[in-house]
Amino acid sequence: MPDWTYHPLRPLASAVLGVRRSQRAALHGLATLVSLPGGAKAVSAVFDHPAVPADLAGRFGASVPVSVARDAIRALAVQGASMIEIGPVEAADLPAVRAALAGRRCQVIGRAATAEVAEQLAPLVDRVIVGDPPDLVRLAEPSIAGALTALADESATVLATPAVLVEAGPGWFQRVIEARQPTEPAPRVRDAGLDPRRWHAWVWGLIVGLAMTGGGLVAAGITLGPVLLWYDQDFLGMNLSDVDAVNARLAHFLQHDRITMAGGMVAIGILYTGLAWGGIRRGWPWARAAYLVSGLIGFPTLLYFLGTGFVEPLHTALAIVLFPMFLLATWRRPAVARWTVAPEGPEPERRRALVGQLLLIVTGVGLFAGGATVSIVGLTGVFVDTDLVFLGTDPAFLDAANPHLAPFIAHDRAGFGGLLMATAAAIVLLSLWGWRRGEAWVWWTLAGAATAGFAPALIIHKGIGYTSFEHLFPVYLGVAFSVTALALSNAYLRAAR
């Protein structure tokens, strides 16, 4: 029997561990997380699957072999499976079944190999069977339409077979549950009018996204114009001419940091705008979760000033104004489903899109690691080796010229690192849980964020002559992965609804 487990990183892990081991590792990792104190709540909060409808409770799930029963019961229960069938169970499997059932959060059917085993199995499970009773429907194809047809019979218990879950991709239970939920039309902007008391959560989320985008564009304009504002000059005790006198390339170096930061602000603004308009407005619970997780990473990085010693007034004011709006956008889980599910398309289209999904998840994980690294560098050493090569100087010289220069640069660096981590979290979660056929807004949101994030960084580095391949290699890799992913997923995400 093929191993049934699936994870969006399976192609990458398969190259290292082998297909079977990588599948088991993905399932075991999630099951282990769920088993930790508070783990189930944490997984549910991040994945934020829709609640299992009452009429599906105990009759929609998966059939798994005994070898993976323990992990399946833990992992699939938080993904929408309310029934797990274990089998066939031999007499020698009974100790493993007992261990698998400890602390279970779903109902379990035991499929006994013999009548004798059935007698011993009966006290352990919710239902015991021998053979294939007519009310059990085992799906042989990963078709959502087929699952909905089977579930229409209220007397049937519908189970995904191992082959289905291998082929279906991540979030299959969630997509089936979503497809059969009743929906309402998505609200329009003009429905709320100008009275903030009538605004839905998504309106506040939209304002935050647009404000971040606008703030990034303003920051870019300042960087390409005066570079330093009055409070920058007050902190440094220098104007732009004084900066040039210290090092001829220092002003350009400040520009490259700040224009990259501005691009990052526009990128996260586009992500928040997309999540608010395309996701939260239409009731997708995972969209609110992605917005919430990203913001909870990004807003606290304002406190990086405690490590750098420089407080930027405009940055601080923007964060103070937007944070209450962010809370209003994410405080409550969407209560009404306002989405419709697109028809299933050609299988090759879906498989190409899965590769694109993998590439974007890998890109997001890489960006998060890069953001963490930039934050650490900004709060400690400030410069990397390629920076000093470009400047043709060393930190001791800059510190001797002006002891405020390093803290000033550190603020920009660390702040960009925090922004990058928040952006990466939104990309990963949007790519993990927003991957549905016909959701064109997901494609456009990711494409817009990638363009805003990568293009300014490449242009400014080229413009100032900071073209170190070692320094820019992560950017080149991110561009390659993003462009390839968007090309592969274009037909799937932008399919006609």
C-alpha positions as CSV (number, residue, x, y, z in Angstrom):
1,M,0.0,0.0,0.0
2,P,1.4,3.4,-0.9
3,D,2.2,5.8,2.0
4,W,-0.7,8.3,2.0
5,T,0.9,11.4,3.6
6,Y,1.5,14.6,1.7
7,H,3.3,17.8,2.5
8,P,3.9,20.8,0.2
9,L,7.7,20.4,0.7
10,R,7.6,16.7,-0.2
11,P,9.4,17.1,-3.6
12,L,12.3,18.8,-1.9
13,A,12.4,16.4,1.0
14,S,12.1,13.4,-1.4
15,A,15.3,14.3,-3.1
16,V,17.1,14.1,0.3
17,L,15.3,11.4,2.2
18,G,13.4,9.4,-0.5
19,V,9.7,9.6,-1.2
20,R,8.5,7.2,1.5
21,R,10.7,8.6,4.3
22,S,9.9,12.2,3.4
23,Q,6.1,11.5,3.4
24,R,6.4,9.9,6.8
25,A,8.6,12.7,8.1
26,A,6.1,15.3,7.1
27,L,3.2,13.5,8.8
28,H,5.2,12.8,11.9
29,G,6.4,16.3,12.2
30,L,2.9,17.7,12.3
31,A,1.7,15.0,14.6
32,T,4.5,15.8,17.0
33,L,3.7,19.5,17.0
34,V,0.0,18.7,17.7
35,S,1.0,16.5,20.6
36,L,2.9,19.2,22.4
37,P,1.2,21.2,25.2
38,G,-1.0,23.7,23.3
39,G,0.2,22.3,20.0
40,A,-3.2,21.5,18.7
41,K,-4.4,25.0,19.4
42,A,-1.3,26.5,17.8
43,V,-1.7,24.4,14.6
44,S,-5.4,25.2,14.4
45,A,-4.7,28.9,14.9
46,V,-2.1,28.9,12.1
47,F,-3.9,26.6,9.7
48,D,-7.3,28.0,10.7
49,H,-9.3,25.5,8.9
50,P,-13.1,25.9,8.8
51,A,-15.0,24.0,11.5
52,V,-16.3,20.6,10.5
53,P,-20.0,21.0,9.8
54,A,-22.3,19.2,12.2
55,D,-23.7,16.9,9.5
56,L,-20.1,15.8,8.6
57,A,-19.0,15.1,12.1
58,G,-18.0,11.4,12.4
59,R,-18.5,10.6,8.7
60,F,-15.7,12.3,6.8
61,G,-12.1,11.3,7.1
62,A,-9.4,9.0,5.9
63,S,-8.5,5.3,5.8
64,V,-4.9,4.6,7.0
65,P,-2.8,1.5,7.7
66,V,-1.8,0.7,11.3
67,S,1.8,1.8,10.7
68,V,0.8,5.5,10.5
69,A,-2.3,5.5,12.6
70,R,-0.9,7.3,15.6
71,D,0.4,10.2,13.5
72,A,-2.7,10.3,11.3
73,I,-5.1,10.5,14.2
74,R,-3.2,13.5,15.6
75,A,-2.4,15.3,12.4
76,L,-5.5,14.9,10.3
77,A,-7.9,15.7,13.1
78,V,-6.7,19.4,13.0
79,Q,-7.1,19.5,9.2
80,G,-10.8,18.6,9.0
81,A,-10.9,14.8,9.3
82,S,-13.4,13.8,12.0
83,M,-13.2,10.0,11.3
84,I,-10.1,7.8,10.8
85,E,-10.3,4.2,9.8
86,I,-7.4,2.0,10.9
87,G,-6.9,-1.3,9.1
88,P,-6.6,-4.0,8.4
89,V,-5.8,-4.8,12.1
90,E,-4.2,-8.1,12.9
91,A,-3.9,-9.6,16.4
92,A,-0.3,-8.5,16.6
93,D,-1.3,-4.9,15.8
94,L,-3.5,-4.4,18.9
95,P,-0.7,-2.9,21.1
96,A,0.1,-0.4,18.3
97,V,-3.6,0.5,18.0
98,R,-3.9,1.1,21.7
99,A,-0.9,3.4,21.6
100,A,-2.3,5.3,18.6
101,L,-5.7,5.9,20.2
102,A,-4.2,7.6,23.3
103,G,-5.4,11.3,23.5
104,R,-7.3,11.1,20.2
105,R,-9.4,14.0,19.0
106,C,-11.5,12.2,16.4
107,Q,-13.7,9.2,16.0
108,V,-12.0,5.9,14.9
109,I,-13.1,2.9,13.0
110,G,-11.2,-0.3,13.5
111,R,-11.2,-2.6,10.4
112,A,-10.4,-6.0,11.9
113,A,-8.8,-8.7,9.8
114,T,-10.8,-11.5,11.5
115,A,-13.9,-11.8,13.7
116,E,-11.7,-12.8,16.6
117,V,-9.6,-9.6,16.3
118,A,-12.9,-7.6,16.0
119,E,-13.9,-8.8,19.5
120,Q,-10.7,-7.5,21.0
121,L,-10.8,-4.3,19.0
122,A,-14.4,-3.3,19.8
123,P,-13.7,-1.8,23.3
124,L,-10.9,0.4,21.9
125,V,-12.6,2.1,19.0
126,D,-15.9,3.9,18.2
127,R,-16.9,1.3,15.6
128,V,-15.4,-2.0,14.5
129,I,-15.9,-3.6,11.1
130,V,-14.9,-6.7,9.2
131,G,-14.7,-6.3,5.5
132,D,-16.4,-3.4,3.7
133,P,-19.9,-2.5,4.9
134,P,-22.1,-0.7,2.3
135,D,-22.2,2.6,4.2
136,L,-18.5,3.2,4.0
137,V,-17.5,5.0,0.8
138,R,-13.8,4.9,0.0
139,L,-12.8,7.6,-2.6
140,A,-10.4,6.4,-5.2
141,E,-9.9,9.8,-7.0
142,P,-8.9,13.2,-5.5
143,S,-12.0,14.8,-6.9
144,I,-13.7,17.4,-4.7
145,A,-16.9,17.0,-6.8
146,G,-16.7,13.2,-6.2
147,A,-16.3,13.8,-2.5
148,L,-19.3,16.2,-2.4
149,T,-21.4,13.6,-4.3
150,A,-20.6,10.9,-1.8
151,L,-21.2,13.2,1.2
152,A,-24.6,14.1,-0.1
153,D,-25.8,10.7,1.2
154,E,-26.2,11.5,4.8
155,S,-26.0,7.8,5.8
156,A,-22.6,7.4,4.2
157,T,-19.2,7.6,5.9
158,V,-16.7,8.9,3.3
159,L,-13.1,8.1,3.6
160,A,-10.1,9.2,1.5
161,T,-7.9,6.4,0.6
162,P,-4.1,6.6,0.7
163,A,-3.9,7.2,-3.1
164,V,-6.3,10.1,-2.8
165,L,-4.3,11.9,-0.1
166,V,-1.0,11.4,-2.0
167,E,-2.5,12.9,-5.1
168,A,-4.7,15.6,-3.7
169,G,-2.1,17.9,-2.2
170,P,-2.2,19.8,1.1
171,G,-5.5,21.0,2.5
172,W,-7.7,18.5,0.8
173,F,-10.2,18.1,3.7
174,Q,-10.3,21.9,4.0
175,R,-11.2,22.4,0.4
176,V,-14.0,19.8,0.5
177,I,-15.5,21.4,3.6
178,E,-15.2,24.8,2.0
179,A,-16.8,23.7,-1.2
180,R,-20.0,22.6,0.5
181,Q,-20.4,25.6,2.9
182,P,-23.3,28.0,2.1
183,T,-22.0,31.4,1.0
184,E,-23.2,35.0,0.8
185,P,-22.1,37.8,-1.6
186,A,-18.9,39.5,-0.5
187,P,-19.6,43.0,0.9
188,R,-18.8,46.1,-1.3
189,V,-16.8,49.1,-0.2
190,R,-19.8,51.5,-0.6
191,D,-22.0,49.3,1.6
192,A,-20.1,50.5,4.6
193,G,-20.1,54.2,3.6
194,L,-17.9,56.6,5.4
195,D,-19.0,55.7,9.0
196,P,-16.2,53.8,10.6
197,R,-18.7,52.2,13.0
198,R,-20.1,50.3,10.1
199,W,-16.9,49.1,8.7
200,H,-16.2,45.4,8.5
201,A,-12.8,44.0,9.6
202,W,-11.6,43.7,6.0
203,V,-12.0,47.5,5.5
204,W,-9.6,48.1,8.4
205,G,-7.3,45.5,6.9
206,L,-7.5,47.2,3.5
207,I,-6.6,50.6,5.0
208,V,-3.6,49.2,6.7
209,G,-2.4,47.6,3.4
210,L,-2.9,50.7,1.4
211,A,-1.3,52.8,4.1
212,M,1.8,50.6,4.1
213,T,1.9,50.8,0.3
214,G,1.6,54.5,0.4
215,G,4.2,54.8,3.2
216,G,6.6,52.8,1.1
217,L,6.2,55.0,-1.9
218,V,6.7,58.1,0.3
219,A,9.8,56.6,1.7
220,A,11.1,55.8,-1.8
221,G,10.5,59.5,-2.8
222,I,12.4,60.7,0.2
223,T,15.3,58.3,-0.4
224,L,15.5,59.4,-4.1
225,G,15.3,63.0,-3.1
226,P,16.8,64.5,0.1
227,V,17.8,61.1,1.5
228,L,18.0,62.6,5.0
229,L,15.1,64.3,6.8
230,W,15.5,66.9,9.5
231,Y,15.4,64.4,12.3
232,D,18.0,62.3,10.6
233,Q,20.3,65.3,10.4
234,D,19.6,66.2,14.0
235,F,20.5,62.7,15.2
236,L,23.7,62.5,13.1
237,G,24.6,66.1,13.5
238,M,25.4,66.1,9.8
239,N,23.8,67.0,6.5
240,L,24.2,65.1,3.2
241,S,27.4,67.0,2.3
242,D,28.9,66.1,5.6
243,V,28.1,62.4,4.9
244,D,29.8,62.7,1.5
245,A,32.8,64.2,3.2
246,V,33.2,61.1,5.5
247,N,32.9,58.6,2.6
248,A,32.1,59.3,-1.0
249,R,29.9,56.1,-1.2
250,L,28.2,56.4,2.2
251,A,25.2,58.4,0.9
252,H,24.6,55.8,-1.8
253,F,24.9,53.1,0.8
254,L,22.2,54.8,2.9
255,Q,20.1,55.1,-0.3
256,H,20.4,51.4,-1.1
257,D,19.3,50.4,2.5
258,R,16.4,52.8,2.5
259,I,15.1,52.1,-1.1
260,T,15.2,48.4,-0.3
261,M,13.2,49.0,2.8
262,A,10.7,51.1,0.9
263,G,10.2,48.3,-1.6
264,G,9.6,45.9,1.3
265,M,7.0,48.3,2.7
266,V,5.2,48.3,-0.7
267,A,5.4,44.5,-0.9
268,I,3.9,43.9,2.5
269,G,1.3,46.6,1.8
270,I,0.3,44.7,-1.4
271,L,0.1,41.4,0.6
272,Y,-2.1,43.0,3.3
273,T,-4.3,44.6,0.7
274,G,-4.7,41.3,-1.1
275,L,-5.4,39.4,2.1
276,A,-8.0,41.9,3.2
277,W,-9.8,42.3,-0.1
278,G,-9.5,38.9,-1.6
279,G,-9.4,36.8,1.6
280,I,-10.9,38.4,4.7
281,R,-13.7,40.2,2.8
282,R,-14.8,36.9,1.4
283,G,-14.7,35.1,4.8
284,W,-11.6,32.9,4.3
285,P,-10.4,32.1,7.9
286,W,-6.9,31.3,6.8
287,A,-6.5,34.8,5.2
288,R,-7.2,36.4,8.6
289,A,-4.7,34.0,10.1
290,A,-2.0,34.9,7.6
291,Y,-2.6,38.6,8.2
292,L,-2.5,38.2,12.0
293,V,0.7,36.1,12.1
294,S,2.5,38.5,9.8
295,G,1.5,41.5,11.8
296,L,2.4,40.0,15.1
297,I,5.9,39.4,13.7
298,G,6.2,42.8,12.1
299,F,4.8,45.4,14.5
300,P,6.9,44.4,17.5
301,T,10.1,44.9,15.5
302,L,9.4,48.6,16.1
303,L,11.1,48.0,19.4
304,Y,14.4,47.3,17.6
305,F,15.1,51.0,18.5
306,L,16.0,49.8,22.0
307,G,19.0,48.1,20.5
308,T,20.0,50.7,17.9
309,G,19.3,53.9,20.0
310,F,17.7,55.7,17.0
311,V,13.9,56.4,17.0
312,E,12.6,57.4,13.6
313,P,9.5,59.6,14.2
314,L,7.6,58.9,10.9
315,H,8.2,55.1,11.3
316,T,7.0,55.2,14.8
317,A,4.0,57.4,14.1
318,L,2.9,55.1,11.2
319,A,3.1,52.0,13.4
320,I,1.2,53.7,16.3
321,V,-1.6,54.8,13.9
322,L,-1.9,51.5,12.0
323,F,-1.6,49.0,14.9
324,P,-5.2,49.6,16.3
325,M,-6.5,49.2,12.7
326,F,-4.6,46.0,12.4
327,L,-6.2,44.7,15.6
328,L,-9.7,45.7,14.3
329,A,-8.9,43.8,11.1
330,T,-7.9,40.6,12.8
331,W,-9.6,40.6,16.2
332,R,-12.4,38.2,15.2
333,R,-12.4,35.1,12.9
334,P,-14.7,35.6,9.8
335,A,-18.1,34.2,10.7
336,V,-19.7,34.2,7.2
337,A,-18.5,32.2,4.2
338,R,-18.5,34.5,1.1
339,W,-16.6,32.4,-1.3
340,T,-17.4,30.1,-4.2
341,V,-15.2,27.2,-5.3
342,A,-14.0,27.0,-9.0
343,P,-14.6,23.8,-10.9
344,E,-11.7,21.4,-10.9
345,G,-9.4,21.7,-14.0
346,P,-6.9,19.5,-15.8
347,E,-4.7,17.4,-13.7
348,P,-1.4,18.6,-15.4
349,E,-2.4,22.1,-14.6
350,R,-2.8,21.3,-10.9
351,R,0.5,19.4,-10.8
352,R,2.4,22.3,-12.3
353,A,0.7,24.6,-9.8
354,L,1.9,22.4,-6.9
355,V,5.5,22.8,-8.1
356,G,4.9,26.6,-8.2
357,Q,3.4,26.4,-4.7
358,L,6.5,24.6,-3.4
359,L,8.8,27.2,-5.0
360,L,7.0,30.1,-3.3
361,I,7.0,28.4,0.1
362,V,10.7,27.8,-0.2
363,T,11.2,31.4,-1.3
364,G,9.2,32.6,1.7
365,V,11.1,30.4,4.1
366,G,14.4,31.7,2.6
367,L,13.2,35.3,3.0
368,F,12.3,34.7,6.7
369,A,15.8,33.3,7.3
370,G,17.3,36.2,5.5
371,G,15.2,38.7,7.5
372,A,16.3,37.0,10.8
373,T,19.9,37.3,9.7
374,V,19.6,40.9,8.7
375,S,18.0,41.7,12.0
376,I,20.8,40.1,13.9
377,V,23.5,41.8,11.8
378,G,21.7,45.1,12.2
379,L,21.5,44.8,16.0
380,T,25.1,43.6,16.4
381,G,27.8,44.1,13.8
382,V,25.8,46.4,11.5
383,F,27.9,45.7,8.4
384,V,28.7,42.5,6.4
385,D,32.0,42.1,4.6
386,T,30.6,43.0,1.1
387,D,29.3,46.3,2.6
388,L,32.8,47.3,3.8
389,V,34.3,46.3,0.4
390,F,31.8,48.5,-1.4
391,L,32.5,51.4,1.0
392,G,36.2,50.9,1.0
393,T,36.5,51.5,4.7
394,D,36.1,49.8,8.1
395,P,33.7,50.3,11.1
396,A,36.4,51.9,13.2
397,F,36.9,54.7,10.7
398,L,33.2,55.4,10.5
399,D,32.9,55.3,14.2
400,A,35.7,57.7,14.6
401,A,34.2,60.1,12.1
402,N,30.8,60.0,13.8
403,P,29.8,57.6,16.6
404,H,26.1,58.1,15.6
405,L,26.6,56.6,12.1
406,A,26.6,53.0,13.1
407,P,23.4,53.2,15.2
408,F,21.7,55.2,12.4
409,I,22.5,52.5,9.8
410,A,21.7,49.8,12.3
411,H,18.2,51.1,12.6
412,D,17.5,50.8,8.9
413,R,19.1,47.4,8.7
414,A,17.3,45.9,11.7
415,G,14.0,47.4,10.7
416,F,14.3,46.0,7.2
417,G,15.1,42.6,8.7
418,G,11.9,42.7,10.8
419,L,9.9,43.8,7.8
420,L,11.3,41.0,5.7
421,M,10.3,38.4,8.3
422,A,6.8,39.7,8.4
423,T,6.6,39.7,4.6
424,A,8.0,36.2,4.4
425,A,5.4,34.9,6.9
426,A,2.5,36.4,4.8
427,I,4.0,34.8,1.6
428,V,4.4,31.4,3.2
429,L,0.9,31.3,4.7
430,L,-0.8,32.7,1.6
431,S,1.1,30.2,-0.6
432,L,0.2,27.3,1.8
433,W,-3.5,27.9,2.3
434,G,-4.6,30.2,-0.5
435,W,-3.7,27.8,-3.3
436,R,-7.1,27.3,-5.0
437,R,-8.0,27.1,-8.6
438,G,-9.5,30.3,-9.9
439,E,-8.3,32.5,-7.0
440,A,-6.6,35.1,-9.3
441,W,-6.2,37.6,-6.5
442,V,-3.7,35.2,-4.9
443,W,-1.6,35.2,-8.1
444,W,-1.7,39.0,-8.5
445,T,-1.0,39.6,-4.8
446,L,2.1,37.4,-4.9
447,A,3.2,38.8,-8.2
448,G,2.8,42.4,-7.0
449,A,4.7,41.7,-3.8
450,A,7.5,40.0,-5.6
451,T,7.9,42.9,-8.1
452,A,7.8,45.5,-5.3
453,G,10.2,43.6,-3.2
454,F,12.8,42.5,-5.7
455,A,12.8,45.1,-8.4
456,P,13.8,48.1,-6.3
457,A,16.6,46.1,-4.6
458,L,18.1,45.1,-7.9
459,I,17.7,48.5,-9.5
460,I,19.3,50.4,-6.6
461,H,22.2,48.0,-6.3
462,K,22.9,48.3,-10.0
463,G,22.5,52.1,-9.9
464,I,25.0,52.7,-7.1
465,G,27.5,50.0,-8.4
466,Y,27.0,47.6,-5.4
467,T,26.9,44.6,-7.7
468,S,28.7,41.9,-5.6
469,F,27.3,38.5,-6.8
470,E,27.8,37.1,-3.3
471,H,25.7,39.9,-1.8
472,L,22.9,39.7,-4.4
473,F,22.8,36.0,-4.9
474,P,19.8,35.5,-2.5
475,V,17.9,38.2,-4.5
476,Y,18.7,36.5,-7.8
477,L,17.5,33.2,-6.4
478,G,14.3,34.7,-5.0
479,V,13.6,36.3,-8.4
480,A,14.2,33.0,-10.3
481,F,12.0,31.0,-7.9
482,S,9.2,33.6,-7.9
483,V,9.1,34.0,-11.6
484,T,9.1,30.3,-12.2
485,A,6.5,29.7,-9.5
486,L,4.1,32.4,-10.9
487,A,4.6,31.0,-14.5
488,L,3.8,27.5,-13.4
489,S,0.7,28.5,-11.4
490,N,-0.7,31.1,-13.7
491,A,-3.2,28.9,-15.5
492,Y,-4.3,27.3,-12.2
493,L,-4.8,30.4,-10.0
494,R,-6.1,32.6,-12.8
495,A,-8.4,30.0,-14.3
496,A,-11.8,31.3,-15.3
497,R,-14.4,30.9,-12.6
